[in-house]
Amino acid sequence: MTEHERDGLGPSHEVCPPSHQTLIVSPNVSDEEKENERRIQPRVPIALRVEYKRLNSFFADYTKNISRGGTFIRTANPLAIGTEFMFHLAVPSLEEPISIRGKVQWIVKEGEATESQEPGMGIGFVYGSEVDRDRIATTVENLMVEQLGPVLYEKLMGKSRDA
């Protein structure tokens, strides 16, 4: 298995340099393929407070779900696709919020929202180093286990945490 297959990157993804790894969907991919590709990594529904700055204003929204590779932030005012920004994620088990760099991969505007898809933005995590990747992956994995419990987590991920 290649590094890209392990990370869930399929053939329709471009790979960023290691210093800016994130999930980027190629523009020549159909909407259906984009939908399938952005769901490669298992997601867990979880609402966490997220804070970020846009121009001169600060925003506080909530995540809808999270995976090892990214999150969906519910918001009526999503940032533009391609926007890279720093956000702070409040994790109940941690004393301080964690700071994560993310890149807007896709958006759902209010007028495009449906009953099953709220307005907001899909964020791919951007890692500055392998240490960042490991730190965020461990935090997300711990959140998933806390939310689901170890048995459901293992079924969803197809592996034991100790594997």
C-alpha positions in Angstrom: 0.0 0.0 0.0 1.4 3.4 -1.0 1.5 6.4 1.4 -1.3 8.0 -0.6 -3.5 5.0 -0.5 -3.0 4.8 3.3 -4.0 8.4 3.6 -7.1 7.8 1.6 -6.0 9.7 -1.6 -7.5 8.1 -4.6 -6.6 8.6 -8.3 -8.6 11.8 -8.6 -6.5 13.7 -6.0 -3.5 15.9 -6.5 -0.9 15.6 -3.8 0.6 18.8 -2.3 4.2 19.0 -1.2 4.8 17.4 2.1 5.0 20.8 3.8 1.4 21.5 2.8 -0.4 18.2 2.7 -4.1 18.4 2.4 -6.9 16.8 0.4 -7.4 18.6 -2.9 -10.0 17.4 -5.4 -9.1 17.9 -9.1 -11.4 20.2 -11.0 -12.0 17.6 -13.8 -13.8 15.2 -11.5 -17.6 14.9 -11.5 -19.7 16.1 -8.6 -20.6 12.5 -7.7 -17.0 11.5 -7.7 -16.1 14.5 -5.5 -18.8 13.5 -3.0 -17.5 9.9 -2.9 -13.8 11.0 -2.6 -14.3 13.4 0.3 -16.0 10.7 2.3 -13.0 8.2 2.0 -12.0 8.6 5.6 -14.6 7.6 8.2 -16.3 10.6 9.8 -17.8 10.8 13.2 -20.7 13.2 13.9 -19.4 15.5 16.7 -20.2 19.2 17.6 -17.1 21.1 18.7 -16.8 24.8 19.0 -14.4 26.2 16.3 -13.1 29.8 16.2 -11.4 31.6 13.3 -10.8 35.0 11.9 -12.1 36.3 8.6 -10.8 39.7 7.6 -11.1 41.8 10.8 -13.9 39.7 12.4 -13.8 36.7 14.6 -16.3 33.8 14.1 -17.4 31.0 16.3 -19.2 28.1 14.7 -19.5 24.4 15.3 -18.2 21.3 13.5 -20.8 18.8 12.2 -18.4 15.9 11.9 -14.7 15.2 11.9 -12.2 12.7 10.5 -8.5 12.2 10.6 -8.2 14.3 7.4 -10.6 17.2 8.0 -13.9 18.5 9.3 -17.1 20.1 8.2 -17.9 23.5 9.8 -21.5 24.6 9.9 -21.7 28.3 8.9 -24.0 30.5 7.0 -21.0 32.4 5.7 -18.4 29.9 4.3 -15.0 31.1 3.3 -14.1 30.8 -0.4 -12.9 27.5 -1.7 -9.1 27.4 -1.6 -8.9 29.7 1.5 -6.2 28.5 3.9 -6.7 29.6 7.5 -5.9 28.8 11.1 -8.7 27.8 13.4 -9.0 26.8 17.0 -10.9 23.7 17.9 -12.2 23.4 21.5 -11.9 19.8 22.6 -13.6 19.0 25.9 -10.8 16.7 27.1 -8.1 19.3 26.6 -7.5 22.4 28.7 -6.7 24.6 25.7 -8.2 24.6 22.2 -5.9 23.0 19.5 -4.8 25.2 16.6 -5.1 23.6 13.2 -4.3 25.0 9.8 -7.1 24.1 7.3 -8.0 24.7 3.7 -11.5 25.1 2.4 -12.1 22.2 0.0 -15.8 22.6 -0.8 -18.8 24.8 0.4 -22.5 24.6 0.7 -24.1 28.1 0.6 -27.4 28.7 2.4 -29.4 28.8 -0.8 -27.9 25.4 -1.8 -28.4 23.7 1.6 -30.8 20.7 1.9 -32.4 18.9 4.7 -29.5 16.4 4.7 -26.7 18.9 3.9 -26.4 22.1 6.1 -24.7 25.2 4.9 -21.0 25.3 5.7 -17.6 24.4 4.5 -15.6 21.2 4.2 -12.1 21.7 5.6 -9.0 19.6 4.8 -6.3 19.7 7.5 -3.0 21.1 6.3 0.1 19.7 8.1 3.3 21.6 8.5 5.2 18.5 9.5 4.8 14.8 10.4 4.7 15.9 14.1 1.6 18.1 13.3 0.0 15.2 11.4 0.6 12.8 14.2 -0.6 15.2 16.9 -3.9 16.1 15.1 -4.5 12.4 14.1 -4.1 11.3 17.7 -6.4 14.0 19.0 -9.0 13.2 16.3 -8.7 9.5 17.0 -9.2 10.1 20.7 -12.3 12.2 20.0 -13.7 9.4 17.8 -13.2 6.8 20.5 -14.7 9.1 23.1 -17.7 9.7 20.9 -18.3 6.2 19.6 -16.7 3.9 22.2 -13.9 1.5 21.4 -16.1 -1.2 19.8 -17.9 1.1 17.3 -14.6 2.9 16.6 -12.9 -0.4 15.7 -15.9 -1.4 13.4 -15.9 2.0 11.7 -12.2 2.2 11.2 -11.7 -1.5 10.5 -8.9 -1.8 13.0 -8.0 -1.7 16.6 -6.4 1.5 18.0 -3.4 -0.7 19.0 -2.9 -2.0 15.5 
